[in-house]
Amino acid sequence: MFADGVENQVQRDLLHKHGVHYAQGRLFGQPMNIQQLQAFIEQRSGHTSVGSLDYQAVGGFNAGSLTSRSTSP
């Protein structure tokens, strides 16, 4: 089970007590735009660049730039 919108430690502790061990929300990080996300990834990975992220100005990833993979044989 995964919880969304966890904003404080009390919520996290209550969820954990009830068996929810995966969560996201402002307790763990603030919302980011695409440039902030790229900088965050670069900082955490220790690399100077993660390559370019193809992002349209209208607000979405360019579907043509995404690669899909099948996990079926």
PyMOL commands that place a pseudoatom at each C-alpha (Angstrom):
pseudoatom trace, name=CA, resn=MET, resi=1, chain=A, elem=C, hetatm=0, pos=[0.000, 0.000, 0.000]
pseudoatom trace, name=CA, resn=PHE, resi=2, chain=A, elem=C, hetatm=0, pos=[1.172, 3.530, -0.816]
pseudoatom trace, name=CA, resn=ALA, resi=3, chain=A, elem=C, hetatm=0, pos=[0.057, 6.790, 0.853]
pseudoatom trace, name=CA, resn=ASP, resi=4, chain=A, elem=C, hetatm=0, pos=[-0.051, 10.115, -0.967]
pseudoatom trace, name=CA, resn=GLY, resi=5, chain=A, elem=C, hetatm=0, pos=[-0.170, 13.559, 0.628]
pseudoatom trace, name=CA, resn=VAL, resi=6, chain=A, elem=C, hetatm=0, pos=[1.759, 12.841, 3.831]
pseudoatom trace, name=CA, resn=GLU, resi=7, chain=A, elem=C, hetatm=0, pos=[2.533, 16.261, 5.280]
pseudoatom trace, name=CA, resn=ASN, resi=8, chain=A, elem=C, hetatm=0, pos=[3.827, 15.633, 8.807]
pseudoatom trace, name=CA, resn=GLN, resi=9, chain=A, elem=C, hetatm=0, pos=[5.491, 13.105, 11.086]
pseudoatom trace, name=CA, resn=VAL, resi=10, chain=A, elem=C, hetatm=0, pos=[2.259, 12.315, 12.961]
pseudoatom trace, name=CA, resn=GLN, resi=11, chain=A, elem=C, hetatm=0, pos=[0.610, 11.210, 9.703]
pseudoatom trace, name=CA, resn=ARG, resi=12, chain=A, elem=C, hetatm=0, pos=[3.680, 9.182, 8.734]
pseudoatom trace, name=CA, resn=ASP, resi=13, chain=A, elem=C, hetatm=0, pos=[3.789, 7.435, 12.110]
pseudoatom trace, name=CA, resn=LEU, resi=14, chain=A, elem=C, hetatm=0, pos=[0.074, 6.603, 12.005]
pseudoatom trace, name=CA, resn=LEU, resi=15, chain=A, elem=C, hetatm=0, pos=[0.345, 5.186, 8.491]
pseudoatom trace, name=CA, resn=HIS, resi=16, chain=A, elem=C, hetatm=0, pos=[3.420, 3.160, 9.443]
pseudoatom trace, name=CA, resn=LYS, resi=17, chain=A, elem=C, hetatm=0, pos=[1.576, 1.785, 12.490]
pseudoatom trace, name=CA, resn=HIS, resi=18, chain=A, elem=C, hetatm=0, pos=[-1.176, 0.579, 10.144]
pseudoatom trace, name=CA, resn=GLY, resi=19, chain=A, elem=C, hetatm=0, pos=[1.237, -1.162, 7.785]
pseudoatom trace, name=CA, resn=VAL, resi=20, chain=A, elem=C, hetatm=0, pos=[1.763, 1.548, 5.180]
pseudoatom trace, name=CA, resn=HIS, resi=21, chain=A, elem=C, hetatm=0, pos=[5.500, 1.643, 4.509]
pseudoatom trace, name=CA, resn=TYR, resi=22, chain=A, elem=C, hetatm=0, pos=[5.564, 3.651, 1.269]
pseudoatom trace, name=CA, resn=ALA, resi=23, chain=A, elem=C, hetatm=0, pos=[4.491, 7.279, 1.101]
pseudoatom trace, name=CA, resn=GLN, resi=24, chain=A, elem=C, hetatm=0, pos=[5.005, 10.586, -0.623]
pseudoatom trace, name=CA, resn=GLY, resi=25, chain=A, elem=C, hetatm=0, pos=[4.122, 14.133, 0.249]
pseudoatom trace, name=CA, resn=ARG, resi=26, chain=A, elem=C, hetatm=0, pos=[5.475, 17.424, 1.525]
pseudoatom trace, name=CA, resn=LEU, resi=27, chain=A, elem=C, hetatm=0, pos=[7.055, 15.702, 4.541]
pseudoatom trace, name=CA, resn=PHE, resi=28, chain=A, elem=C, hetatm=0, pos=[9.569, 14.126, 2.157]
pseudoatom trace, name=CA, resn=GLY, resi=29, chain=A, elem=C, hetatm=0, pos=[9.991, 16.896, -0.411]
pseudoatom trace, name=CA, resn=GLN, resi=30, chain=A, elem=C, hetatm=0, pos=[8.428, 19.917, -2.053]
pseudoatom trace, name=CA, resn=PRO, resi=31, chain=A, elem=C, hetatm=0, pos=[6.868, 19.923, -5.541]
pseudoatom trace, name=CA, resn=MET, resi=32, chain=A, elem=C, hetatm=0, pos=[9.424, 20.672, -8.293]
pseudoatom trace, name=CA, resn=ASN, resi=33, chain=A, elem=C, hetatm=0, pos=[9.309, 21.946, -11.829]
pseudoatom trace, name=CA, resn=ILE, resi=34, chain=A, elem=C, hetatm=0, pos=[11.302, 20.102, -14.489]
pseudoatom trace, name=CA, resn=GLN, resi=35, chain=A, elem=C, hetatm=0, pos=[14.447, 22.215, -14.062]
pseudoatom trace, name=CA, resn=GLN, resi=36, chain=A, elem=C, hetatm=0, pos=[14.414, 21.685, -10.282]
pseudoatom trace, name=CA, resn=LEU, resi=37, chain=A, elem=C, hetatm=0, pos=[13.921, 17.941, -10.807]
pseudoatom trace, name=CA, resn=GLN, resi=38, chain=A, elem=C, hetatm=0, pos=[16.899, 17.733, -13.151]
pseudoatom trace, name=CA, resn=ALA, resi=39, chain=A, elem=C, hetatm=0, pos=[19.097, 19.652, -10.673]
pseudoatom trace, name=CA, resn=PHE, resi=40, chain=A, elem=C, hetatm=0, pos=[17.891, 17.404, -7.821]
pseudoatom trace, name=CA, resn=ILE, resi=41, chain=A, elem=C, hetatm=0, pos=[18.743, 14.234, -9.766]
pseudoatom trace, name=CA, resn=GLU, resi=42, chain=A, elem=C, hetatm=0, pos=[22.174, 15.581, -10.709]
pseudoatom trace, name=CA, resn=GLN, resi=43, chain=A, elem=C, hetatm=0, pos=[22.904, 16.562, -7.098]
pseudoatom trace, name=CA, resn=ARG, resi=44, chain=A, elem=C, hetatm=0, pos=[21.820, 13.191, -5.682]
pseudoatom trace, name=CA, resn=SER, resi=45, chain=A, elem=C, hetatm=0, pos=[23.597, 11.108, -8.322]
pseudoatom trace, name=CA, resn=GLY, resi=46, chain=A, elem=C, hetatm=0, pos=[26.926, 12.931, -8.051]
pseudoatom trace, name=CA, resn=HIS, resi=47, chain=A, elem=C, hetatm=0, pos=[27.016, 13.405, -11.825]
pseudoatom trace, name=CA, resn=THR, resi=48, chain=A, elem=C, hetatm=0, pos=[27.358, 16.759, -13.504]
pseudoatom trace, name=CA, resn=SER, resi=49, chain=A, elem=C, hetatm=0, pos=[24.631, 15.970, -16.020]
pseudoatom trace, name=CA, resn=VAL, resi=50, chain=A, elem=C, hetatm=0, pos=[21.830, 13.474, -16.453]
pseudoatom trace, name=CA, resn=GLY, resi=51, chain=A, elem=C, hetatm=0, pos=[21.282, 14.471, -20.056]
pseudoatom trace, name=CA, resn=SER, resi=52, chain=A, elem=C, hetatm=0, pos=[18.488, 16.634, -21.343]
pseudoatom trace, name=CA, resn=LEU, resi=53, chain=A, elem=C, hetatm=0, pos=[14.888, 16.110, -20.373]
pseudoatom trace, name=CA, resn=ASP, resi=54, chain=A, elem=C, hetatm=0, pos=[12.564, 16.750, -23.304]
pseudoatom trace, name=CA, resn=TYR, resi=55, chain=A, elem=C, hetatm=0, pos=[9.821, 18.932, -21.843]
pseudoatom trace, name=CA, resn=GLN, resi=56, chain=A, elem=C, hetatm=0, pos=[7.265, 20.931, -23.778]
pseudoatom trace, name=CA, resn=ALA, resi=57, chain=A, elem=C, hetatm=0, pos=[6.607, 24.515, -22.734]
pseudoatom trace, name=CA, resn=VAL, resi=58, chain=A, elem=C, hetatm=0, pos=[2.880, 23.750, -22.579]
pseudoatom trace, name=CA, resn=GLY, resi=59, chain=A, elem=C, hetatm=0, pos=[3.510, 21.481, -19.615]
pseudoatom trace, name=CA, resn=GLY, resi=60, chain=A, elem=C, hetatm=0, pos=[4.238, 17.860, -20.345]
pseudoatom trace, name=CA, resn=PHE, resi=61, chain=A, elem=C, hetatm=0, pos=[6.771, 15.336, -21.467]
pseudoatom trace, name=CA, resn=ASN, resi=62, chain=A, elem=C, hetatm=0, pos=[6.969, 14.852, -25.201]
pseudoatom trace, name=CA, resn=ALA, resi=63, chain=A, elem=C, hetatm=0, pos=[5.554, 11.359, -25.668]
pseudoatom trace, name=CA, resn=GLY, resi=64, chain=A, elem=C, hetatm=0, pos=[7.820, 10.877, -28.674]
pseudoatom trace, name=CA, resn=SER, resi=65, chain=A, elem=C, hetatm=0, pos=[10.877, 11.216, -26.453]
pseudoatom trace, name=CA, resn=LEU, resi=66, chain=A, elem=C, hetatm=0, pos=[9.859, 8.424, -24.087]
pseudoatom trace, name=CA, resn=THR, resi=67, chain=A, elem=C, hetatm=0, pos=[11.023, 4.882, -24.681]
pseudoatom trace, name=CA, resn=SER, resi=68, chain=A, elem=C, hetatm=0, pos=[8.712, 2.066, -23.726]
pseudoatom trace, name=CA, resn=ARG, resi=69, chain=A, elem=C, hetatm=0, pos=[9.945, -1.361, -22.776]
pseudoatom trace, name=CA, resn=SER, resi=70, chain=A, elem=C, hetatm=0, pos=[8.062, -4.584, -22.599]
pseudoatom trace, name=CA, resn=THR, resi=71, chain=A, elem=C, hetatm=0, pos=[8.689, -6.939, -19.715]
pseudoatom trace, name=CA, resn=SER, resi=72, chain=A, elem=C, hetatm=0, pos=[6.950, -9.841, -21.388]
pseudoatom trace, name=CA, resn=PRO, resi=73, chain=A, elem=C, hetatm=0, pos=[9.047, -12.408, -23.291]
for i in range(1, 73): cmd.bond("trace and resi %d" % i, "trace and resi %d" % (i + 1))
show_as sticks, trace
zoom trace
